[in-house]
Amino acid sequence: MPREGKYIYCIIESNEGRNFGAIGIGGRGDIVSTIGYEDICAVISSTPMTKYVINRENMISHESVIEEVMKDYTVLPVRFCTIASSAEELRSLLRKRYSEFMGLLRDMDNKVEMGLKVLWKDMSQVFKEIVKDNKEVKKLKNKSEGKSAKIEHTTKVALGKAVKESLDKKKADEAWKILNKFKRTYIDVKENDLFGDPMVLNAAFLIDRIREKEFDFLVEKLVKKHEGWMTFKYFGPVPPFNFVNIVVKQ
C-alpha cells in the first residue's frame, strides 16, 4: 500500500483549525481540514502518495473543495495533485513562503473570478460576412469556381488561408468590443485558448466582490444586444483559478 500524505487544495488566512467535512479527493471520504503556521493555513486531506489522473471527476473534486472553502475565506488555489509527505513538510512550506502567501492573500482579498465564453450561433452567416467584407476572399472564391482541378486546388488552399486570417481578425475585433464593455469592472482579465470556429471569446475576469451585480448587468445587456447572433456562457463567482496557481516543487 502507498504511504499516506497530505493533499493540498489551497492556502487561506486563519489561525484556527477547521473541519470542512468528508469531501476529500479520491472518494474515500477523507476529512478536509487545515494545517497552519502562524496566521495562514493549508487546506488538506489525507491521501495515498500517488499521482491522480487528470480527469473530469478528479478535477471537479479538487475544485469543489476550494469552492467550499471560498464560502468563508479568501483562497489561494494550489495546483492540482500537490501532495506533501507529512504535516511537518507542510508547516515548513508555510514557514518558508509565509511572506509570499500573505502578500497574495492581500492581493486576492474579496476578489472572485467570473468566466465568460462567447460563441457565434450561425457560422454560415459569419462566412457570408467574411466573403462580403473581404475583397481578397471574394476574389479567391470567385476564382475557385469552374477551374481545372490543379488550379482549383491551389486557389482553394489560398482561399482557406485567407478565410482563416479573416476569421481570426473578426474574432479578435469582436472579442475586443466585448472586453471593452467590462473594462471599468475588472481588475485583471485572462483570455484563454479558443476552441473551434464559433468561439469568439474565452475569458476569465478577476473582479471585486462588490461589482458582481454590475458585472451580471453588463452580461445581460450583451445577451440582449446580440440575441440571435451570439451565445453567452457565463459562470461564477469561483475561486481565482486563472490568476493564482500555487506551485510547490516536490
C-alpha positions, 0 to 999 in steps of 0.5 A: 500500500502507498504511504499516506500524505497530505493533499493540498487544495489551497492556502487561506488566512486563519489561525484556527483549525477547521473541519470542512467535512468528508469531501476529500479527493479520491472518494474515500471520504477523507476529512478536509481540514487545515494545517497552519503556521502562524496566521495562514493555513493549508487546506488538506486531506489525507491521501495515498502518495500517488499521482491522480489522473487528470480527469473530469471527476478528479478535477471537479473534486479538487475544485469543489473543495476550494469552492467550499472553502471560498464560502468563508475565506479568501483562497489561494488555489494550489495546483492540482495533485500537490501532495506533501509527505507529512504535516511537518513538510507542510508547516515548513512550506508555510514557514518558508513562503509565509511572506509570499502567501500573505502578500497574495492573500492581500492581493486576492482579498474579496476578489472572485473570478467570473468566466465568460465564453462567447460563441457565434450561433450561425457560422454560415452567416459569419462566412457570408460576412467574411466573403462580403467584407473581404475583397481578397476572399471574394476574389479567391472564391470567385476564382475557385469556381469552374477551374481545372482541378490543379488550379482549383486546388491551389486557389482553394488552399489560398482561399482557406488561408485567407478565410482563416486570417479573416476569421481570426481578425473578426474574432479578435475585433469582436472579442475586443468590443466585448472586453471593452464593455467590462473594462471599468469592472475588472481588475485583471482579465485572462483570455484563454485558448479558443476552441473551434470556429464559433468561439469568439471569446474565452475569458476569465475576469478577476473582479471585486466582490462588490461589482458582481451585480454590475458585472451580471448587468453588463452580461445581460445587456450583451445577451440582449444586444446580440440575441440571435447572433451570439451565445453567452456562457457565463459562470461564477463567482469561483475561486481565482483559478486563472490568476493564482496557481500555487506551485510547490516543487516536490 
